[in-house]
Amino acid sequence: MDVLPALDDTDRRIVRELLADGRMSVNTLADRSGVSRATAYSRLERLRHRGVITGFRAVIDPGRAGLPIAALILANVDQHAWQEARDELLQLPGLEYLAFTSGGFDLVLLVRVPDVVALRDVVLVRLHGSPHVRSTQTIFVLDEARLASSALQDPPS
């Protein structure tokens, strides 16, 4: 992967505005970012071409969408088969996020399901039934705050 130059202040303003409302027009984006329409358009195209902006999507409320149960699942997998484990785990029902990690667990998964029975099936049937998964620990999410990428905040002066 090529290392690209860091985003400048204008790029970060544009990305933050799009994180807040990815459906805004280029004119509105320009106004809110404090740049001309031509600059906003060219910056947006450059950010898309560089792969900084990879798409636009709807943000849903999982509970209102019928997925009120959220759980973080910490898991250990056979190290020699981590790629096969990843490919298998990406097929889990309700999987929203998967990351390989360092420390006491090999990976963390965020799953959203309609009820505890569905979570039981994910953990006991799918995960514990996998030849790649050695152990799991399930943590229920009781409350959450979803943030846009805080990494795009202006750096301290």
C-alpha positions in Angstrom: 0.0 0.0 0.0 1.4 3.4 -1.0 1.7 5.9 1.8 -0.2 9.1 0.7 0.2 12.5 2.1 -1.9 13.3 5.2 -5.1 15.3 4.8 -4.8 19.0 5.1 -7.2 21.2 7.0 -9.5 21.7 4.0 -9.7 18.0 3.3 -10.5 17.3 6.9 -13.3 19.9 6.9 -14.8 18.4 3.7 -14.7 14.9 5.1 -16.2 16.0 8.5 -19.0 17.7 6.7 -19.7 14.6 4.6 -19.6 12.4 7.7 -22.3 14.6 9.1 -24.4 14.6 5.9 -23.2 12.5 3.0 -26.1 13.6 0.8 -25.4 17.3 0.8 -24.9 19.1 -2.6 -21.4 20.3 -3.6 -22.7 23.9 -3.2 -23.7 23.2 0.4 -20.4 21.3 1.0 -18.5 24.3 -0.3 -20.4 26.8 1.9 -20.0 24.7 5.0 -16.3 24.0 4.3 -15.5 27.6 3.5 -14.2 27.0 0.0 -15.4 27.7 -3.5 -17.7 25.2 -5.3 -14.8 24.4 -7.8 -12.4 23.7 -4.9 -15.0 21.5 -3.1 -15.7 19.6 -6.3 -12.0 19.0 -7.1 -11.2 18.1 -3.5 -14.1 15.7 -3.3 -13.0 14.0 -6.5 -9.4 13.8 -5.3 -10.5 12.3 -2.0 -12.6 9.7 -3.9 -9.8 8.9 -6.3 -7.2 8.5 -3.5 -9.6 6.1 -1.7 -10.1 8.3 1.3 -13.8 8.4 0.6 -14.8 4.9 -0.4 -18.6 5.4 -0.6 -21.7 6.8 1.0 -24.2 4.9 3.1 -27.3 5.3 5.2 -26.8 5.2 9.0 -29.5 3.3 10.7 -30.8 2.9 14.2 -30.3 -0.9 14.8 -33.0 -1.1 17.4 -35.6 0.4 15.2 -34.4 -1.8 12.4 -35.2 -4.9 14.4 -31.8 -5.6 15.8 -32.0 -4.5 19.5 -29.4 -6.9 20.8 -25.7 -5.9 20.4 -22.8 -7.9 21.7 -19.0 -7.7 21.5 -17.5 -11.1 21.1 -13.9 -11.6 21.9 -12.4 -14.7 20.3 -9.2 -16.7 19.9 -8.6 -18.6 16.7 -6.0 -21.1 15.5 -3.1 -18.9 14.5 -2.1 -21.0 11.5 -5.6 -20.6 10.0 -6.4 -17.0 10.8 -7.2 -16.1 7.2 -9.7 -19.0 6.9 -11.2 -18.0 10.2 -11.6 -14.5 9.0 -13.3 -15.6 5.8 -15.6 -17.9 7.8 -16.4 -15.3 10.4 -17.3 -12.7 7.8 -20.3 -14.9 7.0 -21.8 -14.7 10.5 -25.4 -13.6 10.8 -25.6 -10.1 12.3 -21.9 -9.3 12.0 -21.3 -5.6 11.8 -17.6 -5.3 12.6 -14.6 -7.6 12.8 -11.0 -6.8 13.8 -7.9 -8.8 14.5 -6.3 -7.5 17.6 -3.3 -7.8 19.8 -3.4 -8.8 23.5 -5.4 -11.5 25.2 -7.8 -12.1 22.3 -7.1 -12.6 18.6 -10.2 -10.7 17.4 -13.2 -8.7 18.3 -16.6 -8.9 16.6 -19.6 -6.7 16.9 -22.9 -8.6 16.2 -26.4 -7.2 16.1 -29.3 -9.7 16.3 -33.0 -9.6 16.9 -33.0 -11.6 20.1 -31.0 -13.7 22.6 -31.9 -16.9 20.7 -30.2 -15.6 17.6 -27.2 -14.5 19.7 -27.0 -18.0 21.2 -26.9 -19.5 17.7 -24.1 -17.2 16.6 -22.0 -18.0 19.7 -22.8 -21.6 20.4 -23.6 -23.0 17.0 -21.6 -20.9 14.5 -18.5 -19.8 16.6 -18.1 -22.8 18.8 -18.9 -25.1 15.9 -16.1 -23.7 13.9 -12.9 -25.7 13.6 -10.9 -22.4 13.7 -12.4 -20.9 16.9 -10.7 -22.0 20.1 -12.6 -19.8 22.7 -14.9 -16.8 23.0 -16.1 -14.3 25.5 -19.4 -12.4 24.9 -20.1 -9.0 26.3 -23.5 -7.4 25.9 -23.6 -3.8 24.8 -25.9 -2.0 27.3 -25.7 1.5 25.7 -23.6 3.0 23.0 -22.7 6.3 21.3 -21.8 6.2 17.7 -19.4 8.9 16.6 -18.1 10.0 13.2 -14.4 9.5 12.9 -12.8 11.5 15.7 -9.4 10.9 14.0 -10.4 13.7 11.6 -10.5 16.4 14.2 -8.1 19.3 13.6 -4.7 18.5 15.1 -3.8 20.5 18.2 -1.9 23.7 17.4 
